[in-house]
C-alpha cells in the first residue's frame, strides 16, 4: 500500500527541488521531515508540506502505521514556464524563463 501527494504549479525551478528530493528518497518519514525542516533551501519548505500531506493521506485514508512509512518516491517535474523578455543591446530582446514545478511524494509501508 502506498499513498501520494502532489503540489502543482509551485514557482521554483524543478532542478533546485530535485537536489533536495534526492536527499530524502528511501528514508524513514520522520527522519526525512527532520532533514527538510533544517535544510536552508527554499524548495525544502514546499517539499516538507507535500511530504506531510502524503503522510496524512497514508494515516487517514489507508490506515497505515506512521512508524513503518518511508519515502518511496520524491520528484519534481516541469510545470508551465512563464516567458518574460528584457531589452538587450542593439534592440534585441533577451528571454527570461520563470520555471514552475509539480512536486510529488509517494510514501509506502516497509515490511
N, C-alpha and C positions, 0 to 999 in steps of 0.2 A: 504494500500500500504506500502510495506517495501523494503528497499534497504540494500544490504550487501556488505562486502568487506572481503577478506581473504588474509593473508600473510602466505606463506608456507615456510617451511624449515628455520625458524628463530632459530639461535643457542643459545637458552636459554631453560632451563627446563620448561615444562608446569606447574609444581607445583608453580614455582615462579611467573608466569604470571597470574595464576588463582586467586591468592590473590588480585591482582590489578583489575582483571575483576569483582570480587565480589563487589568491592567498587563502580564501576560506573554503574552497572546493574540497569535499571529503572530510571536513572537520565535524566534530560534535557541535550541536547547535549553540549551547551555552558558551563554549569556547570561541566560536565564530562571532557571537554577539559581543563578547568582551573585547576581542581584537578590533571589531568595527567601531566600538564606542571610543577607543583610544587612538584610532587612525586619524591623522590630521587632514586627510584629503576630503574635498567636498563631496565626491561621489560615495564616500563611506556612509554618509548620513542617509542618502537615498537607498543604498543597498541594505542598510540596517532596518529601515522601515519595511522594505519588501520582505526581508527575512523574518521579521516579527509577524508580518501578515501571514506568511506561509506556515509558520509555527502555530499561529492561532487557527488557521484553516485545518491543520492536522489534528489539533486537540479537539476542536469543537465539532467539525464536520465528520471526521473519520475515527474519533476516539482513540488516537494513537498516544503512546506514552512519551512524554517530553524527554525523559532520560535516555531513551533509545534513539532519538532522532539525530540524523546527521544531514549535512548539506550534500545532496546527491549531484545537483547541477546548480551553477550560478553563471549567468551570462548577461551580456549587454549587446543587443543587436541595434543596427542602424534604424533610426526613426527618420522622419522627414527633415530635410535640410532647408533652412531659410537662406535665401540668397540675397546678399546686400552688395552694393558697389560703392567704392571710394574713388575719387579722382586721383589720377597719377600724372606723370609728366607727359607732355605733348598731347594733352587732351584725351588720354587713354582712360579707360575705366578698369579698376582693379577689383576682382570679385572677393568678397568675404563670405565664407560659408559658416553659418551658425548651425552646428550639428545638434541633433537631439537623439535620444536613445530610448529603447524599450528594455527595461531591466527585469529579469526573471530569475526566480529561485525555486528549485524543487527540493523538498525535504522528504526523506524516506526513513523507515524504521529499520534499524540494524538488528539482525538476528543474533 
